[in-house]
Amino acid sequence: MVDGRVIAISEAWTLEWVALAYVGLSLLLLGLYGWDKRAARLGRQRVPEKRLQLLALIGGWPGGWLGQQLFRHKTRKLKFLLVFWLMALINLCGLIWLLWMLRRDWFRPLMVYLEP
């Protein structure tokens, strides 16, 4: 509330920003996977795994997954992969919640299957 008024954010505006954030974070994480793979080959300072996982959590996981496949990077580390997919799952749960709050009408066709 600002000066007693509730500021409503346009649904379309919010959805556009969410989509842009996913694209931007995915491109960033894709680039970081490439950077980290190159650093590993050259024996240089690596990107911390926690940073890769955090970026996956906040929406960059599609680019992270693509980077893993494209650069064949971090594909054998089971612990890393488990945490990565957990971050993706948590992110998707948050995205579904956000969409539920903004666009419940999108979920109406699914609600038929949940009614007793």
Salt bridges, closest charged atoms under 4 A:
ASP3 OD2 - ARG5 NH2 3.85
GLU11 OE1 - ARG103 NE 3.68
ASP36 OD1 - ARG46 NE 2.89
ASP36 OD2 - HIS73 NE2 2.67
GLU49 OE2 - LYS74 NZ 2.88
GLU49 OE2 - LYS77 NZ 2.34
ASP105 OD2 - ARG103 NH2 2.94
